[in-house]
Amino acid sequence: MQLISSTLLLQHAKENGYCIGAFNVYTFDMLQAVVDAAIEMDSPIIIQTSVGSAKQLGLDHIVRYTQTASSISNIPISLHLDHCSDIDLISATIQAGYTSVMIDASHLPFEENVKQTQRVVELAKASNIHVEAELGKIGGVEDDIILDDSEATLANPQECQTFVTLTGINSLAPAIGTAHGIYRNGPKIDFSRIESIAELVSVPLVLHGGSGIPSDQVRKAISLGMCKMNIATELRIAFTNGIKNVFQQNPAESDPRIYMVEAIESLKKMVIDKILLCGSKGKALYFR
């Protein structure tokens, strides 16, 4: 299969009451693990790169690797640029072959957020690229973006409706009490806010800060309209712990073919758990 737009994946998830896992990868070994898990689960997936990972790994390398993985695996995959405020970089990712982008202008006043998002929607329209945007401010750490919990602000449902109408985005990531990174005291998700936003907007909703949310809360969020869940920190931890385990057993180990296998397997198990939680197992057949 060729890489496909997140729009197709998320619309189907929205119409059928499940969620698509969006997995941030930082190395090509991590990408392999995510794809291997999707193959085993026969699940559609979204591969995400942060701005930092996109720059480090190289846009062309990421696109070609992901295209090959999708073609060989016959799994529907969308390739998404996460949390980007640089419109020039967004343009470059579209030209390179990404099928989905996120413009994050949530740190700006509402009117400026609208303007920046409109620019990206217009830019992406010609190539049928999915555009995600954020409203409200989600706390935590994402690459070099650090927002203290005290600075986080929840999305206003009426503003969400206006924002979607004015911008023409394909999906919305509203701030509803989650945070990037691992939670210190657990998430404080405003479920009634999710429900209100879902009733007012027609586009799929995105759950950011998916690492560490208790399973019952994830399921409830999905039932209320969350169609995409972003997972990053838990993946890094699982991957790193796989390597640590090898060196704890054999500190002198120096063969990457050994310690990377452990890392890949550890991450694969984590992704399988998230796919099952999202309810996307077996859904790949709808996109073939």
TORZAVEX-36249 format. One record per residue (C-alpha): x, y, z; residue number from 1; chain. Coordinates in nm, 3 decimals, decimal comma. Layout:
// residues N
R	X	Y	Z	NUM	A
...
// end
This chain:
// residues 288
R	0,000	0,000	0,000	1	A
R	0,095	0,363	-0,047	2	A
R	0,093	0,602	0,246	3	A
R	-0,257	0,740	0,295	4	A
R	-0,408	1,051	0,445	5	A
R	-0,497	1,054	0,813	6	A
R	-0,836	1,187	0,703	7	A
R	-0,939	0,844	0,572	8	A
R	-0,825	0,668	0,889	9	A
R	-0,981	0,910	1,134	10	A
R	-1,313	0,945	0,953	11	A
R	-1,357	0,567	0,959	12	A
R	-1,261	0,556	1,326	13	A
R	-1,509	0,834	1,403	14	A
R	-1,791	0,662	1,218	15	A
R	-1,723	0,325	1,382	16	A
R	-1,641	0,423	1,739	17	A
R	-1,274	0,334	1,771	18	A
R	-0,942	0,517	1,774	19	A
R	-0,621	0,519	1,569	20	A
R	-0,292	0,498	1,756	21	A
R	-0,044	0,769	1,653	22	A
R	0,305	0,658	1,750	23	A
R	0,599	0,897	1,773	24	A
R	0,921	0,736	1,653	25	A
R	1,272	0,867	1,711	26	A
R	1,477	0,602	1,527	27	A
R	1,417	0,371	1,234	28	A
R	1,437	0,074	1,472	29	A
R	1,140	0,223	1,659	30	A
R	0,955	0,266	1,331	31	A
R	1,018	-0,101	1,252	32	A
R	0,878	-0,206	1,589	33	A
R	0,560	-0,001	1,542	34	A
R	0,501	-0,145	1,195	35	A
R	0,571	-0,502	1,316	36	A
R	0,308	-0,457	1,587	37	A
R	0,057	-0,319	1,335	38	A
R	0,115	-0,618	1,107	39	A
R	0,052	-0,860	1,394	40	A
R	-0,266	-0,673	1,490	41	A
R	-0,371	-0,602	1,128	42	A
R	-0,425	-0,245	1,239	43	A
R	-0,401	0,090	1,063	44	A
R	-0,149	0,322	1,228	45	A
R	-0,018	0,675	1,217	46	A
R	0,360	0,713	1,231	47	A
R	0,452	1,047	1,383	48	A
R	0,775	1,241	1,398	49	A
R	0,838	1,543	1,613	50	A
R	1,010	1,843	1,459	51	A
R	1,336	1,737	1,623	52	A
R	1,316	1,382	1,489	53	A
R	1,222	1,503	1,141	54	A
R	1,533	1,720	1,131	55	A
R	1,764	1,457	1,279	56	A
R	1,654	1,161	1,068	57	A
R	1,590	1,360	0,748	58	A
R	1,256	1,403	0,575	59	A
R	1,344	1,203	0,264	60	A
R	1,481	0,911	0,468	61	A
R	1,171	0,902	0,688	62	A
R	0,931	0,913	0,393	63	A
R	1,110	0,644	0,194	64	A
R	1,145	0,413	0,493	65	A
R	0,778	0,453	0,585	66	A
R	0,661	0,413	0,224	67	A
R	0,858	0,090	0,196	68	A
R	0,720	-0,036	0,526	69	A
R	0,364	0,032	0,414	70	A
R	0,420	-0,133	0,076	71	A
R	0,579	-0,448	0,218	72	A
R	0,342	-0,485	0,511	73	A
R	0,016	-0,406	0,330	74	A
R	-0,081	-0,205	0,638	75	A
R	-0,251	0,137	0,597	76	A
R	-0,007	0,394	0,733	77	A
R	-0,025	0,769	0,753	78	A
R	0,292	0,973	0,812	79	A
R	0,235	1,275	1,035	80	A
R	0,445	1,573	1,145	81	A
R	0,360	1,647	1,507	82	A
R	0,347	1,988	1,682	83	A
R	0,504	2,221	1,428	84	A
R	0,478	2,600	1,429	85	A
R	0,722	2,649	1,137	86	A
R	0,519	2,680	0,818	87	A
R	0,829	2,646	0,600	88	A
R	0,904	2,309	0,761	89	A
R	0,544	2,202	0,717	90	A
R	0,572	2,288	0,348	91	A
R	0,893	2,086	0,323	92	A
R	0,732	1,779	0,483	93	A
R	0,441	1,799	0,241	94	A
R	0,680	1,819	-0,054	95	A
R	0,881	1,526	0,087	96	A
R	0,574	1,302	0,101	97	A
R	0,420	1,326	0,447	98	A
R	0,044	1,269	0,433	99	A
R	-0,051	1,456	0,749	100	A
R	0,073	1,765	0,937	101	A
R	-0,004	1,947	1,258	102	A
R	0,015	2,323	1,273	103	A
R	0,049	2,419	1,638	104	A
R	-0,020	2,787	1,684	105	A
R	-0,202	2,732	2,013	106	A
R	0,048	2,956	2,195	107	A
R	-0,082	3,253	1,992	108	A
R	-0,402	3,453	2,045	109	A
R	-0,713	3,291	1,895	110	A
R	-0,726	3,518	1,590	111	A
R	-0,360	3,457	1,504	112	A
R	-0,401	3,083	1,558	113	A
R	-0,682	3,095	1,303	114	A
R	-0,470	3,286	1,051	115	A
R	-0,169	3,056	1,083	116	A
R	-0,389	2,748	1,056	117	A
R	-0,571	2,885	0,751	118	A
R	-0,235	2,931	0,577	119	A
R	-0,143	2,567	0,635	120	A
R	-0,485	2,439	0,528	121	A
R	-0,452	2,631	0,202	122	A
R	-0,099	2,499	0,157	123	A
R	-0,207	2,139	0,217	124	A
R	-0,527	2,146	0,016	125	A
R	-0,363	2,103	-0,325	126	A
R	-0,194	1,779	-0,215	127	A
R	-0,489	1,643	-0,016	128	A
R	-0,282	1,651	0,303	129	A
R	-0,454	1,612	0,639	130	A
R	-0,422	1,912	0,871	131	A
R	-0,450	1,889	1,249	132	A
R	-0,450	2,192	1,478	133	A
R	-0,466	2,258	1,851	134	A
R	-0,690	2,481	2,059	135	A
R	-0,624	2,557	2,422	136	A
R	-0,280	2,486	2,567	137	A
R	-0,170	2,131	2,653	138	A
R	0,086	2,118	2,932	139	A
R	0,403	1,912	2,962	140	A
R	0,711	1,868	2,744	141	A
R	0,716	1,810	2,367	142	A
R	1,064	1,835	2,214	143	A
R	1,175	2,185	2,315	144	A
R	0,822	2,304	2,390	145	A
R	0,776	2,321	2,768	146	A
R	0,449	2,437	2,920	147	A
R	0,399	2,428	3,294	148	A
R	0,069	2,281	3,410	149	A
R	-0,022	2,619	3,558	150	A
R	-0,003	2,771	3,208	151	A
R	-0,220	2,507	3,045	152	A
R	-0,568	2,623	2,944	153	A
R	-0,861	2,406	2,844	154	A
R	-1,032	2,448	2,509	155	A
R	-1,363	2,633	2,497	156	A
R	-1,625	2,421	2,311	157	A
R	-1,781	2,721	2,134	158	A
R	-1,439	2,846	2,028	159	A
R	-1,363	2,497	1,896	160	A
R	-1,671	2,512	1,676	161	A
R	-1,578	2,856	1,546	162	A
R	-1,216	2,754	1,494	163	A
R	-1,305	2,447	1,287	164	A
R	-1,550	2,646	1,075	165	A
R	-1,304	2,929	1,008	166	A
R	-1,000	2,713	0,933	167	A
R	-1,133	2,407	0,754	168	A
R	-0,901	2,172	0,944	169	A
R	-0,942	1,794	0,923	170	A
R	-0,895	1,716	1,293	171	A
R	-0,878	1,908	1,619	172	A
R	-0,661	1,850	1,926	173	A
R	-0,845	2,033	2,206	174	A
R	-0,684	2,078	2,546	175	A
R	-0,905	1,874	2,781	176	A
R	-0,677	1,810	3,079	177	A
R	-0,411	1,576	2,942	178	A
R	-0,039	1,662	2,928	179	A
R	0,268	1,562	2,730	180	A
R	0,514	1,332	2,907	181	A
R	0,453	1,112	3,211	182	A
R	0,195	1,234	3,460	183	A
R	0,315	1,324	3,807	184	A
R	-0,028	1,306	3,969	185	A
R	-0,237	1,146	3,698	186	A
R	-0,436	1,319	3,422	187	A
R	-0,731	1,540	3,507	188	A
R	-0,943	1,480	3,201	189	A
R	-1,256	1,690	3,159	190	A
R	-1,483	1,431	3,000	191	A
R	-1,785	1,659	2,985	192	A
R	-1,572	1,903	2,783	193	A
R	-1,483	1,629	2,533	194	A
R	-1,852	1,547	2,497	195	A
R	-1,947	1,912	2,447	196	A
R	-1,676	1,968	2,185	197	A
R	-1,768	1,648	1,999	198	A
R	-2,129	1,763	1,979	199	A
R	-2,030	2,098	1,827	200	A
R	-1,762	2,004	1,574	201	A
R	-1,782	1,766	1,280	202	A
R	-1,414	1,672	1,254	203	A
R	-1,240	1,390	1,446	204	A
R	-1,088	1,482	1,782	205	A
R	-0,730	1,403	1,883	206	A
R	-0,616	1,300	2,231	207	A
R	-0,269	1,438	2,300	208	A
R	-0,064	1,324	2,598	209	A
R	-0,170	0,960	2,563	210	A
R	0,124	0,816	2,759	211	A
R	0,023	0,703	3,105	212	A
R	-0,352	0,764	3,087	213	A
R	-0,533	0,480	3,269	214	A
R	-0,701	0,240	3,027	215	A
R	-1,053	0,302	3,153	216	A
R	-1,010	0,676	3,096	217	A
R	-0,879	0,617	2,744	218	A
R	-1,180	0,401	2,662	219	A
R	-1,416	0,665	2,799	220	A
R	-1,245	0,938	2,595	221	A
R	-1,280	0,725	2,281	222	A
R	-1,646	0,660	2,353	223	A
R	-1,702	1,037	2,373	224	A
R	-1,539	1,112	2,037	225	A
R	-1,159	1,089	2,053	226	A
R	-1,050	0,924	1,726	227	A
R	-0,670	0,955	1,745	228	A
R	-0,441	0,906	2,043	229	A
R	-0,082	1,033	2,045	230	A
R	0,174	0,818	2,227	231	A
R	0,540	0,917	2,260	232	A
R	0,696	0,906	2,607	233	A
R	0,584	0,551	2,690	234	A
R	0,737	0,433	2,363	235	A
R	1,074	0,589	2,443	236	A
R	1,072	0,433	2,786	237	A
R	0,982	0,086	2,659	238	A
R	1,248	0,103	2,389	239	A
R	1,515	0,225	2,631	240	A
R	1,424	-0,032	2,895	241	A
R	1,472	-0,309	2,639	242	A
R	1,832	-0,193	2,586	243	A
R	1,891	-0,147	2,960	244	A
R	1,777	-0,501	3,031	245	A
R	2,037	-0,641	2,795	246	A
R	2,321	-0,443	2,955	247	A
R	2,206	-0,532	3,305	248	A
R	2,243	-0,899	3,215	249	A
R	2,562	-0,851	3,013	250	A
R	2,738	-0,514	3,062	251	A
R	3,003	-0,609	2,806	252	A
R	2,753	-0,663	2,525	253	A
R	2,852	-0,462	2,216	254	A
R	2,650	-0,614	1,931	255	A
R	2,360	-0,388	1,823	256	A
R	2,194	-0,689	1,663	257	A
R	2,143	-0,825	2,012	258	A
R	2,049	-0,523	2,222	259	A
R	1,838	-0,360	1,951	260	A
R	1,634	-0,679	1,914	261	A
R	1,540	-0,653	2,281	262	A
R	1,452	-0,287	2,238	263	A
R	1,234	-0,358	1,934	264	A
R	1,050	-0,642	2,108	265	A
R	0,988	-0,431	2,418	266	A
R	0,846	-0,147	2,210	267	A
R	0,642	-0,385	1,994	268	A
R	0,465	-0,521	2,303	269	A
R	0,381	-0,168	2,413	270	A
R	0,236	-0,080	2,072	271	A
R	0,027	-0,397	2,063	272	A
R	-0,122	-0,303	2,400	273	A
R	-0,208	0,045	2,270	274	A
R	-0,365	-0,091	1,950	275	A
R	-0,586	-0,322	2,156	276	A
R	-0,679	-0,031	2,382	277	A
R	-0,769	0,185	2,081	278	A
R	-0,987	-0,089	1,935	279	A
R	-0,818	-0,074	1,594	280	A
R	-0,716	-0,441	1,577	281	A
R	-0,835	-0,597	1,251	282	A
R	-0,943	-0,265	1,102	283	A
R	-0,670	-0,259	0,833	284	A
R	-0,891	-0,461	0,598	285	A
R	-1,126	-0,164	0,552	286	A
R	-0,852	0,033	0,373	287	A
R	-0,721	-0,230	0,132	288	A
// end
